[in-house]
């Protein structure tokens, strides 16, 4: 049996154990018998083949695009005129969190499905640290968008006070505080998770003492609230407020015939777009996790592979959210496009200057050699 399939089955078994004895017996029976029935030839199930294809072929493309986009975003936010803006702090943290999410979460699945190696199962410290970094970055992404959305609400509703409230210093303090608080919340992974034997192999999973009392009763709901429910609620409300105010201000400017601050409007539209896309692309995962929390057993083998396919689909959609922010900035933010063009222009200019200096040096050396030859010939005469 491959590590990929057994890992998925174990993960599903760990996430669907009930705390009542009767239901637990039914669940255990279903989850221990069904996997061995289907392990004979899982490729007979189209759901399994779809899941494998998504993880092996779509996932690496998402990782590559996302990591390159995050690096470019950081370069624009910290290497151009945008570094003077408050959102640049939040978006730099966000790009870092997105890249780490892809390099921990998505990369793990790709390696697992491509080479049948789950890096979490290798050592206890990898198991604990991997969970900590992944969940910290997932939670941080949502809350950074919440922070930048609230910052925009302040900017559009209180433009005069915003220059004292929405400062880079405050943004840095807020972002750092988020990292500390969310890091403290996710520190439980170092205690509750470790590697242990299951089905004759080592697996990274909740320790039995914490599974019923903490995983199913506490953490499942805390995770859902931090990663989806609360950010969704705040983002929807703040985006509605921003949209209403932008429409109102635009109408007033049209009536007065004034232009207004195009850079501020461009930044607001850009941040509004990434918030909307975040809600749309992470909503399927939130719905999946919510339905999973009330599902304790599978009807048959095909139901397990159907769940594997569903998980692969919603996970890749969520990872796409971490990968496309750079392109959203380019499409919706004229200021971002302008600064990116300047950054590329600087690099081309530097390259041209370096080439010009090299040619000048070579020309100078050639002229010097020619002068020396001329002087030498004159002396010989």
N, C-alpha and C positions, 0 to 999 in steps of 0.2 A: 504494500500500500504506500502511495506517495505521501511525502510530508505535507504537500499542499492540501490534499483532500482531508487527511487526518487532522491537520491543524484547523481547517475550517469547521469540521464536525465537532472537534473539541471546543472551539470557541462558541459554537452554537449551543453545545451542551452546557457550557459554563454559564451562558447568558440566559438559559431558559429553565433553570432549576427552581422549583417551587418550594416554599417554606412549609407547606403542610404535608404531612406524611403520606396521605392517600394520593394526592396529586404528584408528589415526588416519586412515588412508586411507578405511577403510570408514565411519567416523563422519563425516568431512568430506563424503563423497559423499552420505550419507543426509541430513545436515543442510543441505546447500546446494541439493540438488535438491528435497527434499520441501517446504520452505517455499514455493518458487515455484509448485509444483503446487497447493498449497492456497490461495495468496493470491488466486486468482481470485474465490472467493466463500466466505469462511470461515463466513458465517452458515448455510451448509448443514449445518454440524456442530453438533449439539445441545450437545456438550460446550463448544464455544466460547461459545454463547449463555448457557449456565449460568454460566460464568466471568464473562462481561461483566455479567450481572445481579447476581451476588454483589458484584462490585467497585463497581458504579454505585449500587446501591440499599441493600444491607445495610451496606456499609462506612461510609458517612457517618453512619448511625444509631449504629453502634458507636463512631465517633469522638466524636460529640456526647455520648452517654451517658457514655463513658469520661472525657472531659476535664472535664465538669461534676462527675462523681463524684469525680475526683481533687482538684479544687479544694475541694469540700465536705469531703473527707477531711482535707486539710491544715488547713482551718479548724477542724475538730473537734479534730485532734491538737495544734494549736498555740494554739487560742483558748478551750479549756475546761480542766476539771480533768485531762483525759487528758495534758496536756503535762507533768505531773509524773511520768508513768510512763516506764520505759525503752523499751517497744515503740513509743511515740509517735515516737521518733527514727527507728527503722527504717521505720515505716509512712509517715512523711513523705517520706523518701528514696524509698520504693517508689512512692508516689503520683506523685511528680515523674518518676520513671523511666517509669512507665506512661503518663503524659500525653505525654511526649516520644516514646515508642515509637509511640503513635498518631499524633502530629503529624508524624512523619518517615516511618515505614513505611507505615501505613494511608493517610494522606493522600496520599502519593506515588502509590499505586496508584489511588486514586479520581480524582485529577487526570488520571492517564495514561489511564484507561479512559473518562473523561467528556469530556476535551478533547484527547486524543491528544498530550499534552505530558508528557515524562518530565523532571522537574526535574533529575535527575542528569546529563542529557546537555547541559545549558545551558552550563556552565562547568566547568573542571577543579577549581577550589576547591570548588564545590558538590558535585561528584562525590565528592571525597575527604572533605569534612566531613560530608556526609550519611551515608556509610558509617560513619564514625567514631562519630557520635552515636547512630545506630540500633543498631549492634552493641554499643556500650558500655551502652546502656540495656537491651537484651535480656539481656545477660550479668548486668548489675547486678540486675535484677529477681529472677532465680533465686537469686543469692547473698545478697541481702538476706533472702529467705525462709529460706535456710539459717541465716543469722545469728540471725534472730528465733526460729527453731525450736530452735536450740541454747540460746538464752537461756531458752526455756521449759523445756527439759530440765533446765537448772541450777536453775530455779525450783521445779520439782515434785520433783526428787530431792534438792536441797540447799537447802531453804528458809531455813535459818539463815545459810548462807554466801552466799546469793544477793544479799542486800542490800549486800554488799561487792564482789561480782563483777559482778552485773547492774545497773550504774549508768548513768545518762544520759551521763555523761562517757565511760565506756568504749564505750557504743553509738555515740556521735558519733565517737570515734577509729576504731572498727572500720568504720563506714560510710564515713568519709573515706578510710581506707586502701584499702578496696575500690575506690572511685572512682579512686584514684591507680594502683593495680596494674592494674585492668582497662583504664584509660585508656592505660597504657603498653603493654599487650599489643595493644590495638587501634590504636595509633599507626602501625602498618605501613600502614594505608590511605593515609596521606599520601605513601607511597613507592611502593606496589605498584599503586595504582589511578589511572587518569586517563581523559580522553576521547580517543578515537581513531576513525579512519574504519573502518567495517564496513558492507558492502552499500551503499556510497556515501553513508552518513550518519554523523554523530558519535554515538558510544555511550560510556557510562561502563563501563569494563571493566578486568580485570586486564591489566597490561602484559605483552606476550608473554614477556619475559625472566623473569617471575615465575610465569607460569601453570602450567607443568609442575613446576618445581622447588619452588614454595612453595604455590600454591593447592591442587593435587591431592594433594600428598604431606605437607604440614604443616598448613596453615590449616584445611582441611576437617575434620580430626580434632580440632584444637584448639578450633574453634568448636563442634563436636558435644559435646565434653567440657565446655566452659564453660557452654553454654546448656542442655544437657539431661542428659547422662549422670551427671556428678558431682552436680549438684543433686538429680536424681531419687534417686540412691542414698542421699545423706545425709538427704533429706527423708523418705523411706520409713522408714529406720531410726529417725530421731528421732521421727517421728509414732507409730510402733509403741511406742517407749519411753514417750512421753507418755500414750498411750491406756492402756497397761498400768498405769502409775502412777496415773492418774486413777481407773481402776476400782478399784484396790486401796485408795486413800485414801477413795473414796466408800463402799466396803464397810466400812472401819474406822469411818467417821463414823456410818454407819447403826447399827452395832453399839453404838457409844458414845452415840448419840443426840445428837451435837453437829452444829452447822450448818456451821462452817468459814467461810473467806473467799470469799464469793460473787463479789466483784469480780475476784479473782485467777483463780477458776475460769472466769468469763465471758470474761476476756481469753484464757485458755489455749484454750478451746473455739473462740473466734473465730479465733485464729491457726492452730489446727489445721485449721479448715475452709478457709482460704485456701491452705494448703499442699497439701491434698488436691485442691482444685480446680485449682491450678497444675499438678500432675502429670497430672491427667486431661485438661486442655485443651491442654497443650503436648506431650503424648505423641504425638498424630497427626503433628505436624510433625517430631518426632524420628524417628519411623518412616519418614516420607517422605524426609527427608534421608539417612537410613542406606541406604535402598533406592536412592536416586539416586546414591549414591557408588559403587555397583556396576553402574550402568546406563550404557552408553556410546552407544547408538544407538536410534533409533526404527524400528519395523517399517514404518510407513506414515504418511500425513498424519494420519489419525484418531488415531494413537497420540500425536502431538504435542499435539493439542487435548485429548485425554483427560488428558494430563499437565498441561496448563494448567488444566483444571477441578479436578483433584486438588490442585494447588498453591493455587488460589483457596479451596477448601474448608478445607484444613488451616491456611492462613494466617489466614482469617477466624476460625476457631475459636481460634487462638492470640491474635489481637487481642481477641477477646471476653474472654479471661482478663485482659488488661490493662484491660478496661472495667468489670468487674463487682465488683471488690473492695469498692467502697463499699456495694453491696447485700448482699454477704456479711457485712460488718461489721454492717449494720443487722439482718440476719436472725439471725446467730449471736451477736452481742455485745450483751447487755443494757446493759452499761455504756456502750458506744458510742451506743446508742439514747437512753439517758438524757441523755448529754452533748449529743447532737444536738438533743434536745427543749429542753434548757436554752438552747442557743445560739439556736435559733429563738425561744424565749420572750424572751430578752434583746433580740433585734432588734425583736420586736413591742412589748416594753415601752419600748424607746428611742423607737420611732415614736410610741407613745401619749403618752410624756412630752413629746416634741417638740411634738405637736399640742396637748397641755394647756398647755404653756408659751406657745405661740403664741396660744391663746385667752385666757390670762391677760394676756399683753401687750396684746392688742387690747382686752380689757375695761378694763385699767388706763388705756390711752390714751383710751378713750371716757369713762371717769369723770373723767379729768383735764380733757378738753375741756368736759365738762358743768360741772365746778367753775369753770372759767375763765369760762364763759358766765354762771354764777350771780353770781360776783363782779362781773363787768362790769355786769350789769343792776342790781345793788345800788348801785354807784357812780353809775350814771346817774340813779338816783332821788335 
